[in-house]
Amino acid sequence: MTLPELDYAGIFDVSPNPYLILDLRLNVVGANRAYLASTGCDLSDLLGRRAWDVFPADAETRERSIASCERAIRTRRVDIMAPQRDDGPRVQATGDEAGKRYWCVTHTPLLGRDGAVTAVLQHPVDVTERERLRNIVGATRGDGAPPAPAPAQSGMAPRVPGSHEANPAIQEESDRLRGLFEQAPSFMAIVRGRNHCFELTNRSYTQLIGGRKVIGLPVREALSELKGQVFFDLLDKVYASGQPFVGKGIEVWFENGAGEDGDRQRRIIDFVYQPILTPDGAVSGIFVEGNDVTDSHDATRALHDLMQTLELRVEQRTTELRSTEEKLHQAQKMEAVGQLTGGLAHDFNNLLTVISGSLEILRRRVEAGRLDAIGRYTDAAQGAARRAGALTQRLLAFSRRQALDPKPTDVNGLVVGMEEMIRHTVGPDIAVDIAADPDLPLTLVDPGQLENALLNLCINARDAMPDGGRLVIAAGCRQSDGVDDADEMPAGDYVSLCVGDTGVGMTPETQARAYEPFFTTKPMGEGTGLGLSMIYGFALQSGGQVRIDSTVGIGTRVWLYLPRYHGTAEVPTAPSAPPMGAEPVHSARGERILLVEDDVFIRSLAAEVLRDSGYEVLEAGNGREALHLLRLAHRLDLLVTDVGLPGGMNGRQIADASRALRHGLKVLFITGYAANKALGDGQLEPGMEVLTKPFDMEDLSRRVRGLIGG
């Protein structure tokens, strides 16, 4: 049978040795059958209590027990109570004098896989008979040591010589002493002289060594198999020093006493070598006493192996669960990708149909020379292109990849500034209440994206109240410690923006899918299903959270939690409008622009528009070409660059290199997919702006004019 197939829990439970398991606070968390049988308690009587509180014990015993447990935990080693007398280890006594029981208690630390102590194993051994024997011997001899009997070959304890023969009471006590010695569960022996000749052994000792007759023989001859197992050297040391030796958990191999050649038996023993002193203090022999703890030792080892095996199984099971979860997440991701691509194909095909159809009609009319009303078709194509751009921005917001321009923002002011627009959007049948917190701090967020998110939430609320109702917009603060938070919010300080309605509400199933792209409960053609997913992506990209609370028939509340900003707000200064008929604030006068764009068609269109506006344009398709032109140009007023470029250098790196060569050079990034890493998590330096694709060429001219003339 291999080791993992053993029933370790069963071994612990059926072990004949009593065991109690204590946690690190020294409370009982387990006990085996032997312990319960020896105490007469049910497990329910012990759990949660301290071991020394189960049975009456004096204060000194309780303190010794606590100290022993704490030493075992601190040192991570087996602890036996420190010696109480010179003749053996400390024992714990329970009961009154007439029925007093003595217990030798050991505490074994149980270690986890990381080597840390996880529990303590308490093993009490009943040594009452041994202690009574020692007390009797001490009272008889008056020196507290075992008797020094005359040699006897029978293995039985001899009669104590002297006046005891003439005293019937003492003789009776001596006979009882011999009986106790012979029948004691602990193995005992007395060896005499420097050669350690066996003078006396009890039944337990004879059984331990396989039934051999050893009386009168030196230990080295009687137990020759112990050579090399430290016991002979220990006997010599105790005899020479007069100091006792206590051994715990010592492995010993005995030859089988039945006469089978080469058959050896392994035992684990706890023992004491106690020197026997003459009246003048000289060592005349050694009293050997101990217990065969093989079963309890193996059970403890099996229990330890069981714990390690259980931990390994738990670790393996955890790994399997993680693997299963990853497969499930992958399946869910593929399902979401399928739903996403299906929705994209539907919406973009509609938009492409409008664009291609409008261009086709334009081509036919231009070929036929019919130029009347062609503006209607150009407007339709441009409108479809703008809707496609808005769709991609929503997708980027959902995936948290849109280019944000975070600024310190006053949410109260933003809401108040949008109030009129919101009222017009939701209509007269819906009452709009705005609740602001006068002490509301600032938040660091892209104000334009926050306006879009708020407007989307208000439109959703309007659609949930077709018969009218009440819309509440409330701003406030929230602090989360990340531990006791019921919503599992990450720790931090947040500014909250809540939009609540009294509409139809959402079922739990709908709430669970609310953030999925293209999932909508609205009729076909009345919703893209990207509103909440865009809001969710925007909030997370901004370092915040979104929470939904909805009840069918009562209404819905959506909270936006945005990170608090501890600085001061930036107060924008609106440019004054030029007088009617006046020239623009700035017109191009041949300023030089470096345009970096890998798409040839976009680059040619942008260059043509900028040249038509009066600028000199240098064109590059990648970073290497851009840096080459940058070194050749004696003058440069603006860098316009795409963010994602081939050749190993992105637009941000080109901008950094350009600014290193030309300090303070202004930069306009143009991108349709602006990863936070490339743009420094949205924290752009002064003189840098972002223009998101797709864009109108007029927008490009206006942004360039603003940067160069700024």
DATATA-V112751 format. One record per backbone hydrogen bond with DSSP energy under -1.0 kcal/mol. CO is the residue of the C=O (numbers start at 0). NH is the residue of the N-H. Records with the same first field share a line. If there is no record, write none. Layout:
BEGIN
CO = NH + NH
END
This chain:
BEGIN
1 = 4
2 = 5
5 = 7
6 = 10
7 = 11
8 = 12
9 = 13
12 = 32
18 = 31
19 = 121
20 = 28 + 29
21 = 119
22 = 25
26 = 22
27 = 47
29 = 20
31 = 35
32 = 36
33 = 37
34 = 38
35 = 39
41 = 44
42 = 45 + 46
45 = 48
48 = 27
49 = 52
50 = 53
57 = 61
58 = 62
59 = 63
60 = 64
61 = 65
62 = 66
63 = 67
64 = 68
65 = 69
66 = 70
67 = 71
68 = 72
69 = 73
70 = 74
71 = 75
78 = 106
80 = 89
91 = 102
93 = 100
100 = 93
101 = 126
102 = 91
103 = 124
104 = 80
105 = 122
106 = 78
107 = 120
109 = 117 + 118
111 = 114
115 = 111
118 = 109
119 = 21
120 = 107
121 = 19
122 = 105
124 = 103
126 = 130
127 = 131
128 = 132
129 = 133
130 = 134
131 = 135
132 = 136
133 = 137
134 = 138
135 = 139
136 = 140
137 = 141
161 = 164
166 = 170
167 = 171
168 = 172
169 = 173
170 = 174
171 = 175
172 = 176
173 = 177
174 = 178
175 = 179
176 = 180
177 = 181
178 = 182
179 = 183
181 = 202
186 = 289
187 = 201
188 = 287
189 = 198 + 199
190 = 285
191 = 196
192 = 195
195 = 218
196 = 191
197 = 215
199 = 189
201 = 205
202 = 206
203 = 207
204 = 208
205 = 210
206 = 209
213 = 216
216 = 197
217 = 221
218 = 222
222 = 225
223 = 226
225 = 228
229 = 233
230 = 234
231 = 235
232 = 236
233 = 237
234 = 238
235 = 239
236 = 240
237 = 241
244 = 272
246 = 270
249 = 268
251 = 266
253 = 264
255 = 258
259 = 262
262 = 255
264 = 253
266 = 251
267 = 292
268 = 249
269 = 290
270 = 246
271 = 288
272 = 244
273 = 286
275 = 283 + 284
277 = 280
281 = 277
283 = 192
284 = 275
285 = 190
286 = 273
287 = 188
288 = 271
289 = 186
290 = 269
292 = 296
293 = 297
294 = 298
295 = 299
296 = 300
297 = 301
298 = 302
299 = 303
300 = 304
301 = 305
302 = 306
303 = 307
304 = 308
305 = 309
306 = 310
307 = 311
308 = 312
309 = 313
310 = 314
311 = 315
312 = 316
313 = 317
314 = 318
315 = 319
316 = 320
317 = 321
318 = 322
319 = 323
320 = 324
321 = 325
322 = 326
323 = 327
324 = 328
325 = 329
326 = 330
327 = 331
328 = 332
329 = 333
330 = 334
331 = 335
332 = 336
333 = 337
334 = 338
335 = 339
336 = 340
337 = 341
338 = 342
339 = 343
340 = 344
341 = 345
342 = 346
343 = 347
344 = 348
345 = 349
346 = 350
347 = 351
348 = 352
349 = 353
350 = 354
351 = 355
352 = 356
353 = 357
354 = 358
355 = 359
356 = 360
357 = 361
358 = 362
359 = 363
360 = 364
361 = 365
362 = 366
363 = 367
364 = 369
368 = 370
370 = 373
373 = 377
374 = 378
375 = 379
376 = 380
377 = 381
378 = 382
379 = 383
380 = 384
381 = 385
382 = 386
383 = 387
384 = 388
385 = 389
386 = 390
387 = 391
388 = 392
389 = 393
390 = 394
391 = 395
392 = 396
393 = 397
394 = 398
395 = 400
406 = 444
408 = 442
409 = 413
410 = 414
411 = 415
412 = 416
413 = 417
417 = 421
418 = 422
419 = 423
420 = 424
421 = 425
422 = 426
426 = 429
428 = 468
430 = 470
432 = 472
434 = 474
436 = 439
441 = 564
442 = 408
444 = 406
445 = 449
446 = 450
447 = 451
448 = 452
449 = 453
450 = 454
451 = 455
452 = 456
453 = 457
454 = 458
455 = 459
456 = 460
457 = 461
458 = 462
459 = 463
461 = 464
463 = 503
464 = 467
468 = 430
470 = 432
471 = 499
472 = 434
473 = 497
475 = 495
477 = 493
479 = 491
484 = 487
491 = 479
492 = 563
493 = 477
494 = 561
495 = 475
496 = 559
497 = 473
498 = 557
499 = 471
503 = 552
506 = 510
507 = 511
510 = 513
512 = 515
515 = 518
522 = 525
528 = 517
529 = 533
530 = 534
531 = 535
532 = 536
533 = 537
534 = 538
535 = 539
536 = 540
537 = 541
538 = 543
539 = 542
544 = 560
546 = 558
548 = 556
550 = 553 + 554
554 = 550
555 = 500
556 = 548
557 = 498
558 = 546
559 = 496
560 = 544
561 = 494
562 = 443
578 = 581
590 = 615
591 = 636 + 637
592 = 617
593 = 639
594 = 619
595 = 641
598 = 602
599 = 603
600 = 604
601 = 605
602 = 606
603 = 607
604 = 608
605 = 609
606 = 610
607 = 611
608 = 612
609 = 614
610 = 613
613 = 589
615 = 592
617 = 594
619 = 596
621 = 625
622 = 626
623 = 627
624 = 628
625 = 629
626 = 630
627 = 631
628 = 632
637 = 593
638 = 667
639 = 595
640 = 669
642 = 650
649 = 653
650 = 654
651 = 655
652 = 656
653 = 657
654 = 658
655 = 659
656 = 660
657 = 661
661 = 664
665 = 638
666 = 688
667 = 640
668 = 690
669 = 642
670 = 692
674 = 678
675 = 680
676 = 679
679 = 682
681 = 683
684 = 687
686 = 666
688 = 668
690 = 670
695 = 699
696 = 700
697 = 701
698 = 702
699 = 703
700 = 704
701 = 705
702 = 706
703 = 707
704 = 708
END
